[in-house]
Amino acid sequence: MVRLNEIRPNEVTVEAPQPTDASLVFIGRIHTPWTSRLTCPRQGRLDGPICTIEIFEPWVAALAGIERYSMLEVLYWLDQSRRDLILQSPANDGSVRGTFSLRSPVRPNPIGTSMVRLIDIDGAHLRVQGLDCLDGTPLIDLKPDRCQFTPLAPPQAGDDERAAVTARID
């Protein structure tokens, strides 16, 4: 069950340090049908509702060429999420997992990301499907889907590097 700000059994919070090492400029705002975290989907669906991404000036010109891609990666700031849980109980059964092993919006830097289908563009507004955030969510960035994107710049050192041994994670 989705929750607002309660702490479940065995969850652990920390006192988060004051942010001092980065600053973000929100480049737009996301408009969705969801106004409550209790009704917002946990994962976006490519057949979900059509939502609108509004790009602010002076960033509108940065949309040039984006229509070449049917899929976009959207990064956004989950401004209503808490930032202090390090162990979470997503099943609410008392068992916990580390925040970095979950896709929960509750994280030290609450950055959300969704792969969306681009429906169309009208000036500073992109209509998309696949979002899972609240109406009014601040937009951090847009990128073409890495599977559809081929670098335009000339190759550089490191582009073809491969690991000598495949690491195993148990």
C-alpha positions as CSV (number, residue, x, y, z in Angstrom):
1,M,0.0,0.0,0.0
2,V,1.2,3.5,-0.8
3,R,1.9,5.7,2.1
4,L,2.6,9.3,2.8
5,N,5.2,9.9,5.5
6,E,4.8,7.2,8.1
7,I,7.7,5.0,9.2
8,R,7.0,1.3,9.0
9,P,8.3,-1.3,11.4
10,N,12.1,-1.9,11.1
11,E,12.5,1.1,8.7
12,V,15.5,3.3,9.5
13,T,15.9,7.0,8.9
14,V,19.0,9.2,9.1
15,E,19.5,12.9,9.6
16,A,20.3,13.9,6.1
17,P,23.1,16.5,5.6
18,Q,22.2,19.9,4.3
19,P,22.6,20.0,0.5
20,T,25.7,22.1,-0.5
21,D,27.3,20.4,-3.5
22,A,24.9,20.8,-6.3
23,S,22.2,23.0,-7.7
24,L,19.5,22.2,-10.2
25,V,17.6,24.4,-12.6
26,F,14.2,23.1,-13.3
27,I,13.7,23.3,-17.0
28,G,9.9,22.7,-17.0
29,R,6.9,21.2,-15.3
30,I,5.1,18.0,-15.8
31,H,1.3,17.9,-15.9
32,T,-0.4,14.5,-15.1
33,P,-3.9,13.5,-13.9
34,W,-2.5,12.6,-10.4
35,T,-2.7,15.0,-7.5
36,S,-2.2,12.6,-4.7
37,R,0.7,10.2,-4.0
38,L,-2.0,7.7,-2.8
39,T,-3.4,7.4,-6.3
40,C,-0.3,7.9,-8.4
41,P,1.0,4.8,-10.2
42,R,4.2,3.2,-9.0
43,Q,5.5,2.7,-12.5
44,G,4.5,4.4,-15.7
45,R,2.8,2.5,-18.5
46,L,3.3,3.2,-22.2
47,D,-0.4,2.7,-22.6
48,G,-1.2,5.0,-19.7
49,P,-2.8,8.4,-19.8
50,I,-1.4,11.1,-22.0
51,C,0.5,13.7,-19.9
52,T,2.1,17.0,-20.9
53,I,5.6,18.1,-20.3
54,E,5.9,21.9,-20.3
55,I,9.4,23.3,-21.1
56,F,10.2,26.8,-19.7
57,E,12.1,29.5,-21.5
58,P,15.0,29.8,-22.3
59,W,15.0,26.0,-22.8
60,V,12.4,25.6,-25.5
61,A,14.9,25.9,-28.3
62,A,16.7,22.9,-26.8
63,L,13.8,20.7,-28.1
64,A,15.0,21.1,-31.7
65,G,15.4,17.6,-33.2
66,I,13.7,15.7,-30.3
67,E,10.9,14.8,-32.7
68,R,13.3,12.2,-34.3
69,Y,12.8,10.0,-31.2
70,S,9.7,8.0,-30.4
71,M,11.0,7.3,-26.8
72,L,12.4,9.7,-24.3
73,E,13.9,9.4,-20.9
74,V,12.4,12.0,-18.5
75,L,14.2,13.0,-15.3
76,Y,12.2,14.8,-12.7
77,W,12.5,16.0,-9.1
78,L,10.1,14.1,-6.7
79,D,9.5,17.3,-4.6
80,Q,7.0,15.7,-2.2
81,S,9.2,12.7,-1.3
82,R,11.0,12.3,2.0
83,R,14.8,12.0,1.8
84,D,15.8,10.4,5.1
85,L,14.9,6.6,4.8
86,I,17.9,4.3,4.3
87,L,16.1,1.0,5.0
88,Q,12.5,0.6,3.7
89,S,9.8,-2.0,4.1
90,P,8.0,-1.9,0.7
91,A,5.8,-4.9,1.5
92,N,5.0,-3.5,4.9
93,D,5.7,-6.9,6.4
94,G,8.6,-5.8,8.7
95,S,11.3,-7.0,6.3
96,V,13.5,-4.2,5.0
97,R,15.7,-3.5,2.0
98,G,18.2,-0.7,1.4
99,T,16.9,2.4,-0.4
100,F,19.4,1.8,-3.3
101,S,18.0,-1.6,-4.0
102,L,14.5,-0.2,-4.6
103,R,12.8,2.1,-7.1
104,S,11.0,3.9,-4.3
105,P,10.6,7.7,-4.7
106,V,12.0,8.0,-1.1
107,R,15.7,8.5,-1.6
108,P,18.5,10.9,-0.6
109,N,18.2,12.7,-3.9
110,P,14.6,12.1,-5.1
111,I,15.2,12.0,-8.8
112,G,12.5,10.1,-10.8
113,T,13.1,8.7,-14.2
114,S,10.6,7.3,-16.7
115,M,10.9,6.1,-20.3
116,V,8.0,7.7,-22.2
117,R,6.5,7.5,-25.6
118,L,6.5,10.8,-27.4
119,I,3.0,11.4,-28.9
120,D,3.5,14.9,-30.3
121,I,5.0,18.4,-29.7
122,D,3.2,21.7,-29.7
123,G,5.7,24.5,-29.2
124,A,6.9,24.2,-25.6
125,H,4.6,21.3,-24.8
126,L,5.3,17.6,-25.3
127,R,2.5,15.1,-25.0
128,V,3.8,11.7,-23.7
129,Q,2.7,8.4,-22.3
130,G,4.5,6.5,-19.5
131,L,4.8,8.9,-16.6
132,D,4.4,8.1,-12.9
133,C,4.6,11.4,-11.1
134,L,2.3,14.0,-9.6
135,D,0.8,16.9,-11.4
136,G,3.2,19.9,-11.1
137,T,6.4,17.8,-10.7
138,P,9.5,19.8,-11.6
139,L,11.4,18.7,-14.7
140,I,15.1,18.2,-14.5
141,D,16.0,16.9,-18.0
142,L,15.0,15.1,-21.2
143,K,17.1,12.7,-23.2
144,P,16.5,10.5,-26.2
145,D,16.2,6.8,-25.3
146,R,19.8,5.5,-25.3
147,C,18.7,2.5,-27.4
148,Q,17.5,4.8,-30.2
149,F,20.4,7.3,-29.9
150,T,23.6,7.1,-31.9
151,P,26.3,9.6,-30.8
152,L,26.7,12.4,-33.4
153,A,30.1,13.5,-32.2
154,P,33.3,11.8,-33.5
155,P,34.4,8.8,-31.6
156,Q,36.7,9.4,-28.6
157,A,39.0,7.3,-26.4
158,G,37.0,5.0,-24.1
159,D,34.0,4.6,-26.5
160,D,35.1,1.0,-27.3
161,E,36.5,-0.1,-23.9
162,R,35.3,-3.4,-22.6
163,A,35.8,-5.1,-19.3
164,A,38.6,-7.7,-19.3
165,V,36.7,-9.9,-16.8
166,T,33.0,-9.9,-16.3
167,A,32.2,-9.1,-12.6
168,R,29.8,-11.4,-10.8
169,I,27.3,-10.1,-8.4
170,D,25.7,-12.6,-6.1
